[in-house]
């Protein structure tokens, strides 16, 4: 068993490691990807994660460990209404995965009271470009987690996450397909104090959807 000095040393190493890596090892919960092509088409969706995958649904057609982390891919027929059909004929509204990765802690965000969780999310998700249906999927998963705290720090700074989780799309012939619009929403939450001061996060213009559109949302708790 570790003595007191041993425990202090372990904690010191952890703090120093985080200081130099600039990140915290966290669980990434329920990133889901919606795909809306302009016409029905066969697509292979590839995910390259700097980390480990946990639950993946539907099961990917290919999954491998890389030097960077993990790669997974799905081959589906995508319809303009967002329905995805796998090679066995089963349909899905989205692609889902979770896992673990090292992310930097965001500095800008908001302090949200328990009773304000739902209207706060409705307002911010609309500004970030989610439809009512996509926002409802998000809120039913995340609102209970925010409401578990009397006050919660909430940030939608997705920069650290999007640098470590990348998507690519190819058509039936293997040619790259770039979404005309790609909306990626990633939320970080942690328990907070009512008097905690944070720099408010400022959003850019709400994305305008046009052409082939992909939408992703997910998040983590610190």
C-alpha positions as CSV (number, residue, x, y, z in Angstrom):
1,X,0.0,0.0,0.0
2,X,1.1,3.6,-0.7
3,X,2.1,5.6,2.3
4,X,1.2,9.3,2.7
5,X,4.3,10.4,0.9
6,X,3.6,7.9,-1.9
7,X,0.1,9.3,-2.4
8,X,1.4,12.9,-2.4
9,X,4.0,11.9,-5.1
10,X,1.3,10.3,-7.3
11,X,-0.9,13.3,-7.0
12,X,2.1,15.6,-7.9
13,X,2.9,13.5,-11.0
14,X,-0.8,13.7,-12.1
15,X,-0.9,17.5,-11.7
16,X,2.4,18.0,-13.5
17,X,1.4,15.7,-16.3
18,X,-1.8,17.6,-16.8
19,X,0.1,20.9,-16.7
20,X,2.4,19.8,-19.5
21,X,-0.1,17.9,-21.7
22,X,-2.7,20.6,-21.3
23,X,-5.5,18.0,-21.1
24,X,-7.7,15.8,-18.9
25,X,-8.6,12.2,-19.7
26,X,-12.4,12.1,-19.9
27,X,-15.3,10.1,-21.1
28,X,-16.9,11.3,-24.3
29,X,-20.6,10.7,-24.1
30,X,-23.0,10.0,-27.0
31,X,-21.5,11.7,-30.0
32,X,-24.2,11.0,-32.6
33,X,-23.8,11.8,-36.3
34,X,-26.8,12.7,-38.5
35,X,-26.2,12.6,-42.3
36,X,-28.5,14.5,-44.7
37,X,-27.5,14.1,-48.4
38,X,-29.3,16.0,-51.2
39,X,-30.3,12.6,-52.7
40,X,-30.2,9.0,-51.6
41,X,-26.7,7.7,-51.9
42,X,-24.3,5.1,-50.7
43,X,-21.7,6.5,-48.3
44,X,-18.8,5.2,-46.2
45,X,-18.5,7.3,-43.1
46,X,-15.1,7.0,-41.4
47,X,-14.2,8.1,-37.9
48,X,-10.6,8.7,-36.7
49,X,-10.4,9.2,-32.9
50,X,-7.4,10.2,-30.8
51,X,-8.5,7.9,-28.1
52,X,-10.5,4.7,-27.4
53,X,-14.0,3.7,-28.5
54,X,-16.4,2.1,-26.2
55,X,-20.0,1.4,-27.3
56,X,-20.5,1.9,-31.1
57,X,-24.0,1.5,-32.7
58,X,-24.6,0.4,-35.3
59,X,-21.6,-1.9,-35.2
60,X,-19.0,-0.5,-37.6
61,X,-18.1,-2.4,-40.8
62,X,-14.4,-1.9,-40.0
63,X,-12.6,-1.1,-36.7
64,X,-8.9,-0.9,-36.1
65,X,-6.4,0.4,-33.6
66,X,-3.9,3.0,-34.9
67,X,-0.9,4.8,-33.6
68,X,-3.2,7.8,-33.1
69,X,-6.0,5.9,-31.5
70,X,-8.9,4.2,-33.2
71,X,-10.5,4.2,-36.6
72,X,-14.1,3.0,-37.4
73,X,-16.1,3.1,-40.6
74,X,-19.7,2.4,-41.6
75,X,-21.1,1.8,-45.1
76,X,-24.7,3.0,-45.3
77,X,-27.3,4.2,-47.7
78,X,-28.2,7.8,-46.6
79,X,-31.5,9.4,-47.4
80,X,-32.3,13.2,-47.5
81,X,-34.5,12.8,-44.4
82,X,-31.5,11.5,-42.4
83,X,-32.4,7.8,-42.4
84,X,-29.4,5.5,-42.6
85,X,-29.7,2.0,-43.9
86,X,-27.0,-0.6,-43.4
87,X,-26.1,-3.4,-45.8
88,X,-28.5,-5.8,-44.1
89,X,-31.4,-3.4,-44.5
90,X,-31.7,-2.2,-40.9
91,X,-32.4,1.5,-40.5
92,X,-31.0,4.1,-38.0
93,X,-31.6,7.8,-37.4
94,X,-27.9,8.4,-36.7
95,X,-24.5,6.8,-36.0
96,X,-23.5,6.6,-32.3
97,X,-20.3,6.0,-30.3
98,X,-18.7,6.8,-27.0
99,X,-15.2,6.5,-25.7
100,X,-12.3,8.1,-23.9
101,X,-9.8,10.8,-24.9
102,X,-7.7,13.5,-23.5
103,X,-9.3,17.0,-23.9
104,X,-8.3,20.5,-22.8
105,X,-10.6,22.1,-20.2
106,X,-12.5,25.0,-21.8
107,X,-12.2,28.4,-20.1
108,X,-15.2,30.2,-21.6
109,X,-18.8,29.2,-20.9
110,X,-21.8,29.8,-18.7
111,X,-23.0,29.2,-15.2
112,X,-26.5,27.6,-15.4
113,X,-28.9,27.1,-12.5
114,X,-30.8,23.8,-12.3
115,X,-34.2,25.3,-13.1
116,X,-32.7,27.0,-16.2
117,X,-31.2,23.9,-17.8
118,X,-33.9,23.2,-20.5
119,X,-34.6,26.8,-21.7
120,X,-30.8,27.5,-21.7
121,X,-30.2,24.4,-23.9
122,X,-33.1,25.2,-26.2
123,X,-31.7,28.7,-26.8
124,X,-28.1,27.8,-27.2
125,X,-28.7,24.8,-29.4
126,X,-30.8,26.8,-31.8
127,X,-28.0,29.4,-32.1
128,X,-25.5,26.6,-32.8
129,X,-27.7,25.3,-35.7
130,X,-29.5,22.2,-34.4
131,X,-33.1,21.5,-35.5
132,X,-35.8,21.1,-33.0
133,X,-35.6,17.3,-33.4
134,X,-31.8,17.2,-33.0
135,X,-32.1,19.6,-30.0
136,X,-34.7,17.3,-28.4
137,X,-32.4,14.3,-28.8
138,X,-29.6,16.4,-27.1
139,X,-31.7,17.8,-24.3
140,X,-33.3,14.5,-23.3
141,X,-29.8,13.1,-22.8
142,X,-28.0,16.1,-21.3
143,X,-30.6,18.1,-19.4
144,X,-30.8,15.5,-16.6
145,X,-27.0,15.6,-16.2
146,X,-27.0,19.4,-15.9
147,X,-30.0,19.3,-13.5
148,X,-28.0,16.9,-11.2
149,X,-26.2,20.0,-10.0
150,X,-27.6,23.1,-8.3
151,X,-25.3,25.1,-10.7
152,X,-23.3,23.8,-13.6
153,X,-20.5,25.3,-15.7
154,X,-21.4,24.7,-19.4
155,X,-19.2,25.3,-22.4
156,X,-19.7,24.7,-26.1
157,X,-16.1,25.1,-27.0
158,X,-15.6,22.1,-29.3
159,X,-12.1,23.0,-30.5
160,X,-10.2,20.4,-28.4
161,X,-12.7,17.7,-29.3
162,X,-12.9,18.3,-33.0
163,X,-9.1,18.2,-33.3
164,X,-9.2,14.7,-31.8
165,X,-12.2,13.2,-33.5
166,X,-12.3,13.6,-37.3
167,X,-14.8,12.3,-39.9
168,X,-14.4,11.7,-43.6
169,X,-17.0,10.6,-46.2
170,X,-16.5,8.7,-49.5
171,X,-19.0,7.6,-52.1
172,X,-19.6,4.2,-53.6
173,X,-16.6,4.6,-55.9
174,X,-14.4,5.6,-53.0
175,X,-14.2,9.3,-54.0
176,X,-14.1,11.8,-51.2
177,X,-17.4,13.6,-50.4
178,X,-17.2,16.8,-48.5
179,X,-20.3,18.0,-46.6
180,X,-21.4,21.5,-47.8
181,X,-22.5,22.1,-44.2
182,X,-21.0,20.3,-41.2
183,X,-22.3,21.4,-37.8
184,X,-20.5,20.0,-34.7
185,X,-21.8,20.7,-31.2
186,X,-19.8,19.5,-28.2
187,X,-20.6,20.4,-24.7
188,X,-18.4,20.3,-21.5
189,X,-20.1,20.4,-18.1
190,X,-19.0,20.3,-14.5
191,X,-20.5,21.2,-11.1
192,X,-20.1,24.9,-10.3
193,X,-20.8,27.5,-7.7
194,X,-23.4,30.2,-8.1
195,X,-20.7,32.9,-7.5
196,X,-18.2,31.4,-9.8
197,X,-17.0,33.9,-12.4
198,X,-16.4,32.8,-16.0
199,X,-15.8,34.5,-19.3
200,X,-19.0,34.3,-21.3
201,X,-18.7,32.3,-24.5
202,X,-19.5,34.2,-27.7
203,X,-20.9,32.2,-30.6
204,X,-20.4,32.9,-34.3
205,X,-23.3,33.3,-36.7
206,X,-25.8,30.4,-36.7
207,X,-24.9,28.0,-39.5
208,X,-27.1,28.1,-42.6
209,X,-27.7,24.6,-44.0
210,X,-27.3,24.0,-47.7
211,X,-26.4,21.0,-49.8
212,X,-25.1,17.8,-48.2
213,X,-25.3,18.4,-44.5
214,X,-23.8,16.5,-41.6
215,X,-24.6,17.2,-37.9
216,X,-22.9,15.9,-34.8
217,X,-23.5,16.5,-31.1
218,X,-21.9,15.1,-28.0
219,X,-20.3,16.1,-24.8
220,X,-18.3,15.3,-21.6
221,X,-18.5,15.8,-17.8
222,X,-15.4,16.9,-15.9
